[in-house]
Each structure stands twice: as structure tokens, then as C-alpha cells.
Amino acid sequence: MKSRGLAVVGTASSVGKTFLTAILLYHFRRRGYRATPFKVQNMSLNSYPALDGGEIALAQAMQAYVAGAELSSCINPVLLKPVGRYTEVIVRGKPIGILRFGEYWRSLKPLAWRAALECFDELSSRYDIVVVEGAGCVAEPNFVESDIANLRIAVEKNLPAILVADIERGGAFASIVGCLEILPPSMRERIKGFVINRFRGSIEILEPALRWLESRTGLPVLGVAPYVESARLWPEDSMNLEPFGEGSIDVALIAYPTAANLNDLEPLRYEDVTLRIVRSPKSLGDPDIVILPGARSVVSAIEFLRKTGLDKALEKVVGSSLVLGICGGHEILGKRISDPHGFECGSPTHVEGLNMMDYEIVIEKDKVVAHTIIESVIEGIGRVRGYEIHRGRTIYGRVTPFGIVVERNTRANRDLDGSVDETRGIYTTFLHDVLWNDSFRCFIFERALRRIRGKRASCRRGLDKIEKLVEAVDRIYRELEGYIDFDRIERIVDL
């Protein structure tokens, strides 16, 4: 069968492109097609290891799991990880530089576009359908002609496209018409219909506007998706971060501005917790558990903690609250961070950590990007699985490591990982997804929390990350079946 493709673009950021792309991929999978996600360029701090050792955006990894597709670096050929004035540029899974955004635009974008074309062709040869997700607004007049992240690939590969608008934020119809007016003819003719997202209320009230839009543009409305309370998939970036839960265990998440890989928190949604977002000492309170998550820039995170006074507030709760540091959080809790090559801030940097654990971190040139298994030193935990994305190497002082790396899919070694201070209740690891491991999560809730806080807590067992993701997507899909014309979309794709 000849490969087909479909582009999903939006009138703005956060209108539901990632969400709709995942739903369409799930629909095609249910119909028996081999489908894969594809996003030419994503700007996100949340990333994930592909099976080939490359680094891709977390959102595309999520979509691949939903579609049952391979976790290949090609599904997100260009990943931009911004920090301040600088951006780490990752092409086909490999970091190629840390540049000011203007430098990327001038010097590396042609390379990025070539990689995108190569990757699209590779995916087209292996899948029936490539569902392309755009980025941001499809029609920014200052660079629409040179924008590689949206409809350029649709023009190059002759793909139909759907334009998504979010009616909840207002101005959806004006945004759709405005985008069509701005797009050059070669891109405008790729648009084959619209999806209105997050509608609340009676569809009868909206119907005159829908008829007007179809008459004004000559294009069909392919669906009006209702606001779905459960429509929350893996978080794409820290802007998606919200408190959740009403349980008995008080969990405080330290939300520095460069917080990353916040999908680490997902398993807590199934436990008896209340997760709070903490950005100031006043809001820290007296939590049962404090989590320091990953950070794209550990140096910036430490500066934030010191500027706000959260560093002193954290010192006061050590010993009475359980403290968990994941990846960047592990680095922050050490004595010192040295970045001799300038990967953190664009120039060589040395900064003092929070000095709660006796180790130092050196930021090295080679980045560890891997699916990893660690044998924990803590009795009863055993082996835990997850993934690593970091340049930091731990130089240990007088501290017990959390465990030893026994398997990586990209490199073989016996590195030590993380740290443990059971007396003060501090646990750290480079391993993302560590909380999806029943043995570790239940240790935290059942044993460590009882020892530190005298608090008894139950723990659910048998949680599976991919199973829970697909369950969520299936639930959303069934809610949307009567509102989105999937059959008509199939005809647009020419299936």
C-alpha cells in the first residue's frame, strides 16, 4: 500500500494539536493501519530516549506509544531545548550545538530541513500513514514562508492538512480565517478542513457560526470536540503543570522555571496523594514528600532556589520530610556542579549546590540518553527500570549510591547512580520514570514515609505506564467518536 500522510496544524500554541494527533493515531491503529507520529521541529524541555539512542520530545514518544509505532529519532528530527538566550539543538536525536536562537535560524535550519525530509521519507517507507504535527501558530507573517515546523512539509510531500482552533480561549473563527488569509496560496490549499476544540455548551448555539465558516472558506468543519475533563495526556512542558489529587499524602513539587520531564509525576495520580506546586518558601509548608524534578538548566534552577529562599526552606524540612531528587534534582542536592564546557549556560560555569548530599557533579561532553535498569542497594527494591537523559557524572564523597547501572540499551558499563541517606530520608537518582516501579514507589509510601513521618500509606501495585496511557486515550477517543468525523478524515487522507 502506498504511504499516506496528514498534517495537523493549529491557529496558536496549545490549541490541541498534540492531543488531536494522538487521537488520530489511535483511530488509525484501531482501523488496522500502521501509523506513526512525525513532528519536524519541537521546542520542549521534556524529552525521551528513542530506541536508537537519540533524543526526541516526550510528546512524540507518547504519540508513538499510542500508535504502536517504533520509538525512532526520526519521529522528531529537530528538537530545540531552550534555556534563557540559548537553545540546545538536537538533530536526528544527536546534540549538534548550544546556540542563540538567531544563530540556529541562520546557520543550522537548512541542515534541520534536510534531516526532516530524510526522516519523512524513511517513515513513509515503513508506515501506511504519517501523521504530522505542526508547532505553534501555522501562520506567523514574519516567517511563514521559511517556517519548517508547519506546512512546508505538507507542500513538499503533497499532504492534506487539518487546522485546529481552541474555542475555549475565544476568537476561534477569527483565528481560522486570519490564518487562511496569512498563508501563501501553496500552503493555504493544503488545508482541507477544521476541527474546533474544547467546546462547552449546546452545539445548536454554535451551528450558525459553523455554517458561516464553511460558507466563508469553502472548507468543511470536520468536528467540534467537546471539552473533555479527562483529556490530559503526558505533559508536553512545564506550562502544563497543575496540582492534582485530594489524597492524604502531601507531596510538594519544587517547580523551578526550567523544570523538565514532569511525566515522572504521572504514577502519583493513581495514589492517595495531594500534589502541590511550590514556587516560594511560603507555599512549601510541612509536606510529607518533597520532589525536586529534572531541570534543563540545573544552574538556573539553583539560582531560582536561592533567589526565592527555597534553598533555606528546603534545609529546614530535611529530616522531617522525605526528599526525592530526580535527575536535575539529584544534581541540585549535591555539593557542587562544574560545567567546564559551558553546556548549561553557554560558557564555563561552576556553582555550589544545596550541599545536602556529599557528592559533586561534572557536566561532560557526552550525553547519556538511554533506557536503563538499575540494581538498587536498598533492601527489597531490587531492579528498577526507567530512562536517563543527562550529561552529569557523579563524583562520590562519603555517601551511599542509590544503585548500580546493570543495563543500558546504548552503552554497557557499571556506573553508580544516585544517592541514599535513609537516616534523613533523602533519595536521589538520575533515573526518570523511577516512580513507575512498584517496588520503589511502594518503598517510598509504605516504609520510608512511615519511618520519617510516622505516617502509614497504602500503595497501588501493578501500574504500567503504557497501559495507563492507552487506557486514557481510549477513554477520550470514545468520548469524541460522535463529535469528530473520522470517516471523512480517512477520505481526506485517501485511505
C-alpha positions in Angstrom: 0.0 0.0 0.0 1.2 3.5 -0.8 2.1 5.5 2.3 -0.3 8.4 3.1 0.1 11.4 5.4 -1.9 14.0 7.2 -0.7 17.3 8.8 -2.4 18.6 12.0 -1.6 22.4 12.4 -3.0 25.0 14.7 -4.1 28.6 15.0 -1.9 29.0 18.1 0.1 27.1 20.6 -1.7 24.8 23.0 -4.9 24.6 20.9 -4.9 20.8 20.9 -2.5 19.7 18.1 -0.7 17.1 20.2 -4.0 15.8 21.6 -5.7 15.5 18.3 -2.6 13.9 16.7 -2.6 11.2 19.4 -6.4 10.6 18.9 -6.0 10.3 15.1 -3.1 7.9 15.5 -5.1 5.8 17.9 -8.0 5.8 15.4 -5.8 4.6 12.6 -4.3 1.9 14.8 -7.8 0.7 15.6 -8.6 0.5 11.9 -5.6 -1.7 11.3 -3.3 0.8 9.7 0.4 1.2 10.6 0.6 4.8 11.7 3.4 6.9 13.1 3.7 10.4 14.5 6.1 12.9 13.0 6.9 16.4 14.2 9.5 18.3 12.1 10.5 20.6 14.9 9.5 20.7 18.6 10.6 23.2 21.2 10.3 21.5 24.6 12.3 20.8 27.8 10.6 17.4 28.2 12.5 14.8 26.2 12.7 11.0 25.9 15.2 8.4 24.6 14.5 6.8 21.3 15.4 3.1 21.0 18.3 4.1 18.6 19.9 6.2 21.3 18.7 9.5 20.1 16.7 12.2 22.0 13.2 13.2 21.0 10.4 15.2 22.5 8.3 13.5 25.2 5.1 14.3 23.3 6.3 12.3 20.2 7.3 9.4 22.4 3.8 9.5 23.9 2.2 9.5 20.4 4.4 6.6 19.3 3.3 4.5 22.2 -0.4 5.4 21.4 0.2 4.4 17.7 2.2 1.3 18.5 5.0 2.8 16.4 8.7 2.4 16.9 10.5 5.0 19.1 12.8 6.3 16.4 14.7 9.5 16.3 13.1 10.2 13.0 9.7 10.9 14.5 11.1 14.2 15.8 14.1 15.1 13.7 14.6 18.5 15.2 14.3 19.1 19.0 15.1 22.6 20.5 15.6 22.8 24.2 15.7 26.5 25.2 17.3 27.9 28.3 17.3 31.7 28.6 19.1 33.2 25.5 20.4 29.8 24.4 18.9 26.7 22.7 20.4 23.2 22.6 19.8 22.0 19.0 19.3 18.2 18.6 19.0 16.9 15.0 18.1 13.2 14.4 18.5 12.6 18.1 22.0 14.0 18.5 23.0 17.3 20.0 24.9 19.4 17.5 25.3 22.7 19.4 24.1 25.2 22.0 23.3 28.4 20.2 21.4 31.6 20.4 18.1 31.1 18.5 19.1 33.5 15.8 22.2 31.5 15.1 20.2 28.3 14.7 17.8 30.1 12.3 20.7 31.4 10.2 23.2 28.5 10.2 21.5 25.2 11.1 18.0 25.4 9.8 19.0 24.1 6.3 20.6 21.1 7.9 17.5 20.6 10.0 15.2 20.7 7.0 17.3 18.1 5.1 17.1 15.9 8.2 13.3 16.4 8.2 12.9 15.4 4.6 15.1 12.3 5.0 13.2 11.2 8.1 9.8 11.7 6.5 10.9 9.5 3.6 12.2 6.8 5.9 8.9 6.7 7.9 6.8 6.8 4.7 8.6 3.6 3.5 7.7 1.8 6.7 4.2 3.0 7.6 0.9 3.3 6.0 0.2 6.8 7.4 2.5 9.5 8.8 0.6 12.0 11.0 2.5 15.2 11.0 2.0 17.6 14.0 2.8 21.3 13.5 4.2 23.7 16.0 2.8 26.9 17.4 0.7 29.1 15.0 0.7 27.9 11.4 0.7 31.4 10.0 3.2 33.8 11.6 3.6 36.5 8.9 7.2 37.3 9.8 8.4 33.9 8.8 5.6 31.8 7.4 7.4 31.3 4.1 10.5 29.9 5.8 8.8 28.0 8.6 9.9 24.4 8.5 7.8 23.3 11.5 4.3 23.5 9.9 3.0 23.3 6.4 6.3 23.3 4.4 6.5 19.5 4.7 2.8 19.3 3.6 3.6 21.3 0.5 6.8 19.3 -0.2 5.1 15.9 0.2 1.6 16.9 -1.1 -0.2 16.2 2.2 -3.6 17.3 3.2 -3.9 19.3 6.5 -6.4 19.9 9.2 -6.4 23.3 11.0 -7.2 23.1 14.8 -8.6 26.0 16.8 -9.4 26.2 20.5 -12.8 27.8 21.1 -12.4 27.9 24.9 -9.8 30.8 24.6 -12.1 32.8 22.3 -11.7 34.1 18.8 -11.5 30.7 17.2 -13.4 31.7 14.0 -11.4 34.9 13.6 -8.2 32.9 14.1 -9.1 30.4 11.5 -10.0 33.0 8.9 -6.9 35.1 9.8 -4.6 32.1 9.4 -6.0 31.3 5.9 -5.6 35.0 4.9 -1.9 35.0 6.0 -0.9 31.7 4.5 0.6 31.8 1.0 -1.5 30.0 -1.7 0.7 26.9 -1.8 0.1 26.4 1.9 -3.5 27.5 2.1 -4.5 24.9 -0.5 -3.1 22.1 1.8 -5.9 22.9 4.4 -8.8 20.5 3.8 -10.9 21.2 6.9 -11.1 22.4 10.5 -11.5 20.9 14.0 -12.9 23.2 16.7 -11.5 22.0 20.1 -12.7 22.3 23.7 -16.3 23.4 23.1 -18.6 23.7 26.1 -22.4 24.0 25.7 -25.0 23.2 23.1 -23.9 22.6 19.6 -27.2 24.2 18.3 -25.9 27.6 19.5 -22.7 27.1 17.5 -24.2 25.9 14.3 -24.8 29.3 12.7 -21.1 30.1 13.1 -20.1 26.7 11.7 -22.3 27.3 8.6 -20.8 30.8 8.3 -17.2 29.4 8.4 -17.9 26.7 5.8 -19.5 29.3 3.5 -16.7 31.9 4.1 -13.9 29.4 3.5 -15.4 26.7 1.3 -14.0 24.1 3.6 -15.7 21.7 6.0 -15.8 21.6 9.8 -14.6 18.1 10.5 -15.5 18.1 14.1 -16.4 20.1 17.2 -14.6 18.3 20.0 -16.3 18.9 23.4 -14.2 19.9 26.4 -13.2 16.6 27.9 -12.3 16.7 31.6 -10.0 13.6 31.2 -8.3 15.0 28.1 -4.9 15.1 29.7 -2.1 13.1 28.3 1.6 13.3 29.2 2.6 16.9 29.8 4.5 18.5 26.9 6.2 21.2 29.0 6.2 22.9 32.4 3.3 25.2 31.3 1.1 22.1 31.5 2.0 21.7 35.2 -1.0 21.7 37.6 -1.7 20.5 41.1 -3.7 17.3 41.3 -5.2 14.8 43.8 -7.1 15.1 47.1 -5.3 12.4 49.0 -3.9 12.1 52.5 -0.2 12.2 51.5 1.0 15.8 51.0 3.5 16.0 48.1 5.3 19.3 47.3 6.8 19.6 43.9 9.6 22.3 43.6 8.7 24.0 40.4 11.8 25.9 39.2 11.3 27.6 35.8 13.5 25.1 33.9 11.7 22.0 35.4 11.7 19.2 32.9 10.4 15.7 32.3 7.5 16.2 34.5 5.9 13.0 33.3 7.8 11.5 36.2 4.9 12.6 38.4 2.2 10.6 36.5 2.2 7.5 38.7 1.3 9.7 41.7 -2.1 10.3 40.1 -3.1 6.8 41.0 -2.0 7.0 44.6 -3.5 8.6 47.7 -1.7 11.9 47.3 -2.3 15.7 47.0 0.4 17.2 44.8 1.1 20.9 45.3 3.1 23.2 43.1 5.7 25.1 45.2 7.5 28.2 43.9 8.1 30.0 47.2 9.1 29.2 50.8 5.7 30.3 52.0 3.9 27.6 49.9 6.3 24.8 50.9 4.7 24.3 54.3 5.3 20.9 56.1 5.0 18.3 53.3 5.2 14.6 53.7 7.3 14.3 50.5 9.3 16.9 48.6 10.2 16.2 45.0 13.0 18.1 43.1 12.3 17.1 39.4 14.6 17.2 36.4 15.9 20.6 35.1 17.0 21.6 31.7 19.4 24.1 33.4 20.5 23.0 36.9 22.4 26.2 37.3 19.3 28.3 36.6 17.3 26.1 39.0 19.8 26.7 41.8 19.7 30.4 41.2 15.9 30.3 41.4 16.0 28.4 44.7 18.5 30.9 46.2 16.7 33.9 44.9 13.4 32.8 46.3 14.8 31.5 49.6 13.5 28.0 48.8 17.1 26.7 49.4 16.8 27.6 53.1 13.3 26.4 53.4 14.3 23.0 52.0 17.1 22.8 54.6 14.5 23.2 57.3 12.3 20.3 56.2 15.2 17.8 55.6 14.8 15.1 58.2 11.1 15.7 58.8 10.0 15.4 55.1 11.1 12.7 52.7 13.1 14.3 49.9 13.3 12.8 46.4 15.6 14.3 43.7 15.3 13.0 40.1 18.0 13.7 37.5 18.5 17.5 37.8 17.1 17.2 41.3 19.9 14.8 42.1 22.5 17.2 40.8 21.0 20.2 42.8 21.2 18.3 46.1 24.9 17.8 45.8 27.8 20.0 46.9 29.0 21.5 43.6 28.3 21.5 39.9 31.1 22.0 37.4 30.4 22.8 33.8 33.8 23.2 32.2 32.4 23.2 28.6 29.5 25.6 29.1 26.7 23.2 28.3 24.5 24.7 31.0 24.8 28.4 30.3 26.8 28.8 27.1 30.0 29.4 29.0 32.1 27.5 31.6 30.3 27.6 34.9 31.0 26.4 38.5 28.3 26.7 41.1 27.7 25.5 44.6 24.8 23.0 45.0 22.5 22.9 48.0 25.1 20.7 49.8 22.6 18.3 51.3 24.5 15.2 50.0 28.2 14.5 49.8 28.9 14.3 46.0 29.9 16.6 43.2 28.6 16.8 39.6 30.7 17.3 36.5 28.9 18.2 33.3 30.6 16.2 30.5 30.5 16.5 26.7 28.9 13.1 26.1 25.3 12.9 27.0 23.8 9.7 28.4 20.5 9.0 26.5 19.3 5.5 27.4 16.7 3.1 28.6 18.3 1.9 31.8 18.0 -0.8 34.5 19.5 -0.1 38.0 20.0 -2.6 40.8 19.2 -0.6 44.0 21.2 -1.0 47.1 18.0 -0.6 49.2 16.8 -3.9 50.5 13.6 -5.1 48.9 13.6 -2.7 45.9 15.7 -4.8 43.5 15.9 -3.8 39.9 14.2 -0.7 38.7 13.6 0.5 35.1 13.5 3.9 33.6 15.4 6.2 31.3 18.3 8.6 31.5 19.0 11.9 29.8 21.9 13.8 31.3 25.5 15.0 30.9 26.2 15.0 34.7 28.6 12.5 36.2 28.6 12.0 39.9 31.9 12.1 41.9 31.1 10.5 45.2 32.2 11.5 48.6 31.0 9.8 51.8 27.6 8.9 50.6 25.8 5.7 49.7 24.8 5.4 46.0 21.2 4.5 45.2 22.3 1.7 43.0 24.4 0.4 40.1 23.6 0.6 36.4 23.3 -3.0 35.2 21.9 -2.4 31.7 21.6 0.4 29.2 20.4 0.0 25.6 23.0 2.4 24.2 26.2 1.7 26.3 27.5 -1.0 28.6 29.0 0.0 31.9 28.6 -0.4 35.7 28.1 3.3 36.7 26.9 4.1 40.1 23.6 6.0 40.3 22.1 8.5 42.7 22.4 8.5 46.4 20.6 7.4 49.6 20.6 8.8 53.2 18.0 6.7 54.9 18.5 8.5 58.3 17.5 11.9 56.9 15.2 10.4 54.3 16.9 11.7 51.1 16.8 9.6 47.9 18.2 10.7 44.6 18.6 9.1 41.1 19.3 10.0 37.5 16.5 7.6 36.5 13.4 9.1 35.1 10.2 7.0 35.4 11.6 5.6 38.7 8.2 6.1 40.4 6.5 3.8 37.8 8.4 0.9 39.5 6.1 -0.6 42.1 9.0 -1.7 44.4 10.4 1.8 44.6 7.2 3.7 44.8 5.8 1.4 47.4 9.0 1.6 49.4 8.6 5.4 49.5 5.0 5.2 50.6 5.0 2.2 52.9 8.4 2.1 54.5 10.3 5.3 54.1 7.3 7.6 54.8 6.3 5.6 57.9 9.9 5.8 59.2 10.3 9.5 58.5 6.8 10.9 59.2 5.2 8.1 61.3 2.6 8.0 58.6 1.0 4.9 57.2 0.2 4.9 53.5 -1.1 2.4 51.1 0.4 1.8 47.6 -1.2 0.5 44.4 0.7 -2.2 42.6 0.7 -3.3 39.0 0.8 0.2 37.5 2.1 0.1 33.9 3.0 3.4 32.1 2.0 2.4 28.6 -1.2 0.6 29.7 -2.4 3.6 31.6 -1.6 5.9 28.7 -3.5 3.8 26.2 -6.5 3.4 28.6 -6.6 7.2 28.9 -6.5 7.7 25.1 -9.2 5.0 24.6 -11.5 6.7 27.1 -11.0 10.1 25.3 -11.4 8.5 21.9 -14.8 7.0 22.8 -16.0 10.4 24.1 -15.0 12.0 20.8 -16.4 9.4 18.4 -19.7 11.2 17.9 -18.2 14.6 17.5 -15.3 14.2 15.0 -16.0 12.8 11.5 -13.2 10.2 11.4 -14.6 8.6 8.3 -14.4 11.9 6.4 -10.8 12.4 7.6 -10.0 9.0 6.3 -11.3 10.1 2.9 -9.2 13.2 3.0 -6.1 11.1 3.7 -7.3 9.0 0.7 -7.3 5.7 2.5 
